[in-house]
Amino acid sequence: MLLALQPMSLLDVGFQLSFLSVAGILLFRPCVDFLRPRNRLLAAMVSLACVAVAAQAATAPLVARYFHLFPVGFLLTNLVVVPCTYLLLGGALLHFSFSFIPVLQGITGNVLSVVAGFLCQSLELFAGWKWFSVAVHPSWLTVVLCYLLMGALLYAFFCRSRRAVVVSFVTAVLLWVNAFFMDGRVARQVIFFRSPASPSVLFVQDGGKTALWNAKGQLAAPVNRFLGEKGLPSPQMMGNLSESKGIVEFGPWRVVIFDAAHWQNIVTRRPLAVDVLYLSRSSLGGLTHWSELFQPKLVVVDASVRRNARQHLLEEIKTKGWPCHDMAVQGAYILR
């Protein structure tokens, strides 16, 4: 029904992940029912863990592709998030139902505030652990092979098919070869990291030599994880791009890291054709004619852009008819 009303929802990351997680719970849950112990408390904990594993397994390939992260500690997160979510939802209903009893409404409001604060502090604590998530950079082929493997394994489990077992084995071998020999190689690419506190763009040469543009002139956490995973040395810093006004010619691509300071009083007869126009919170600086300066094949809007400003940018980009990658919704972007 949702797709009938809004067919473009199929391309929305939130829509994809929501339906994949539900499908994962419905399909994978029966596979682990035999693990449920007789003790009710243990059964509840195992059930919660199974739901978390099922949802994570179904969404992991797509999350890795869009956000370039695999949350190793998702089980620990769910042990905190799921109970707190139930408390917040139930508490919110009670809070509104007590609207005619100010004393009880105040008590439920205080309880909700404590639970929400505990949830936020817990998530911040988990996010600060280095081992909590692993940086991954799978290709679309890897993602497709992951889902083919899941489908073959489920078919083998439910139908007890030998052919499905063979297909699963072949898919697993192809997945291993692709992941280790194709995804693992260092190829020329430009990576726009989703790092709201410190917008970063990493230029990677074929040989592994890297150069970094960073809004604050320092390595952001996602950049560090990527460099550590690939065994690459610390990059050459590219904080000052004023010589080329933020226009970077890199291999076959022309990338513009837009900074309003370079373009305040410049008017062009025709827009400059570029491959990627990158806009961060510090980019615009009140400049209103930025969209008349370039003709991009893609506009990347960084997660650091504030919500109101982002909404205005997205509307203007849509009016221009330009493809757009919103990092706040779609995660990091790799040009290769």
N, C-alpha and C positions, 0 to 999 in steps of 0.2 A: 504493500500500500504506500509506504514511504517513497519507494522508487517510482511508483506510478505518478505521485504528486510532484516529486522532485527528482528526476532521473540523474541529475548531476551529483546527487548525494553519494552515488557510488564511488566517486573520485575523492570523497572526503575521508581523511585519515581516521577521524573519530568514528565515522560510520563503519568503516572496514574493521577496525579493531573491536568495536562493540559487538558486531555480529559474529566475528571470528571467535571471540571469547565465549559467547553463548553457545556457539556450535561446538567449540572444544569441550565445554562442560557436559553437553548432552551426549557427545560421541565418546569422549575418553573416560568419563566417569564410570560406565559399566565395566571397563577393563580393569579397574582397581577395586571393585566392590569386595573382592575376596580378602582384601587387607583389613577390613573393618573388624576390630576386636569386639568382644562381648561386653566389656566394661563401657558404660554409657559415656563417661567423661573422656576416656581414650577414644571411643568411637566418634565423639563430636570433634575432637582434635584431629583425628585421622581424616574425617570427612572434610574439615576445613582445609587441610593440607592437600587433599586430592582435588578439591575444587580449584585451589590456587595453582597446582601443577597443570591441571587440564587447561585452564584459561591461559596460563603462561606458555604452554607448549603450542597452543593454537595461534597465539599472537607473536611469539618470539621472532620468527623469520621476518615478519613485516616491521616489527619494532626495530630490529637490527638494521633493516634496510633504510628506514626513514630517519631514525635517531642515532644509528651507529653505536648502540649500547646494548649489552645483554645484562640484565639485572641478576647477578648471581644470588643476591640475598632476598629474592622475591618472597620466599617462604616466611622469613622473619618479618618482612614488611606486612604481609597479609595477616599474620597473627596479631598485629596491632591495628591495621587499617580496618579489617572486616568487623571486629567487635565495636570499634569506635564508630564506624558508619551506622551500624544498627542502633547504637545508643543515640547518635545525633538525629537519625530519622525519627525514631520513636519519641525522643525528647522534644523534637520540633513539633510533632503532632500534639503532645501534651501541653507544650508551651502555648500554642494557639488555642487549644481547647480551654485553657485556664484564663482566657482573655477577660472574663468577668470576675476573676478572683485574683486581684493584683498580688497578694502575698505568695500564692502558689506559682503564679507566673514569674515572679521575681526569683523564686527558688529554682525553678526549672531553667530559667535563663542563666543563672549562675552555674548550674551543673553543666549546661551546654557549653558555656564559655570555658570551663575547666577541661572538659573532654576535647574540645576543638584545640585548645592550647597544647594539651598533651600530645594530640595527634600531630600537630605542626612541629613541635619540638622533636618528636620521635623521628619524623621524616627528615628533618634537618640533620639530626644525629646520624642517621643511616647514610644520608647522602655524603657526609663528610668522611666515611670510611673508604679507603682506597680500594679495598677488595670488593666493595659492594656491587660494583658494575665493571664490566669488561668492555673495552672498545673493540668493535667489530665493524668491518666494512664489506658486507656481502654484495655480490652483484645480483641483478634480477634473476639470472640463471640459477644461482644458488638458492634464492627464495623459492623459485618454482620447483626445483628438485626437492627441497625440504617438504613442501606440501604434497608432492607426488609420493614421497616416502611415507608420510603420515597416512595418506589415503590407502596406499598398498598395505601397510601394517594393519590398519583398521579392517580392511577387507579380509586379510588373512585371519585376523582374530575372530571376526563374526561369522565368516563363511567357511573357515577351516580349509582354505584353498591352497594347494601346493604351488599353483601357478602364481598366486599373489606373493608367496614367500620368495619365489625366484625373482619376481619383479622388484620386491623390496630389497633383496640383496644387490641386484644390478643397480638400482637407484642409489643405494647407499654407497656403492663403489664410485659411481659417477659423481655423487655429491662430495665424497672425500677428495677425488682427483681435482674437481673444480675448485673446492675451497682451499686446498693447500698449494695447488700449482697455478691457479689463475687469480684467485682473490688475494693470495699471499705475495704476489710479485708487486714490486714498486714501479708503477707506470706514471707517465706524465699526467698530472691532474691538478685541479684547483679545488681546494676544500674550503667551503664556507661553514665555519663551525657555529653551532648553536650555543653561544656563550653570552647571555644577556649582560653579565657584569663587565665583560671585556671582549667586544666583537673582534673576531680574528679571521683572517683569510690566509691560508697556507698554499704556497706554490711549490709543487713537487716535480722535480725533473726526472727523466727516465732513469738516471743513475742513482737517484736517491738524494741528491742535493736539494735542500729546501730553503725557501725564503718566506718570511712571515711578515704580513702587515697586521698590526694590532693597534686598536684604538688607544690603549694605555701603554704601549711599548713594553709589554711583558707577556710571558707565556701564560695562556689560559689553561685550565685543567684539561679540557678535551684535547688540546694540542699536545700536552704532555703525554696523555694516554696513547694518542695515535703514534707519536714518535717512539715511545717505549715499546709498543706492540710491534712496530715495523723495524726496530733496531736502528733508527735513523739518528744522526747527530743533531745537536741543537741548531735551529735555523739561523740564517743571517736575518737580522731585523730590518724591516722595511718601513719604519715609522714615518720617514719623510719622503713623500712621493711628489713634492711640489714641482720638481723639474718637468714632470710630464702631466701635471695637474690631475694626478690620480688615475691616469690612463696607463694600463699595463699591457704591453704586447708580450704574450707568453705563448710560444709555439704558434699554433694556428688560431689562437683566441685573442680577442681584444676585450679586456675586462676593465670596467670603470669602477673604482672605489670612490664613490662620489663624496666630495667635500665642498660645501657651499662657499667656503672661503676662497676657493680657486676660481669660482664662476660667477661672482657677484655682479660684475659689470660687463659680462661677456654676452653678446648677442650674435647668433650664427644665422647665416642665410638659409642653411639646410641642416637638419639634425645629423649628428655623427652616428654612423652605423656601428654598433658594438654587439658583442655576443652576450655579455652579462653586465647589467647595471646593478651595483650593490648599494643598498641604502641602509644606513644604521641610524641610531638616535642622534649621533653627532653630525650626520651628513647634511641635513637640510638647512638648519640655522635660519629659518624664516624665509628662505629662498622660494619663490613661488613659480618661477618660469623654468624649473629644472626639467620638466617634461618636454620642453621645446628644444632642449639642447642635444638629445640623443634619440636614436631609433634602435632600441635594444631587441634582441631575440628573446631575452628573458630578463625579468626584474626579480632580484632576490631581496626581500624585505627582512632585515635582521630582527631577532627576537627582542633586541634592546629598545626598539621603537615603542613608545607608549601606546596604550590601547586606542585612545581617541585619535592620535596622529596616525596610527596604523590603519584605522578604519577609513580615514580621509585618503590616505595613500592608496589603499586597495581600490577604493571607488574611482579615483583618478586613473589608476592603471587599467581598471576594467573599461573605463570610458575610452581610453586609447586603444583598447583591443590587444594589449600586450600580454603574453603569458607571464604568470607570476608564481613565485615560490615563497610562501609565507613561512618563515622558519619557526615562528611561534606555534604554528599548527602542524607543519610538515617536517620539522626537524632540520638537521644539517643538509647541505646540498653539495654534491660532488660533480664537477665538470670534468669529463674525461671522454 
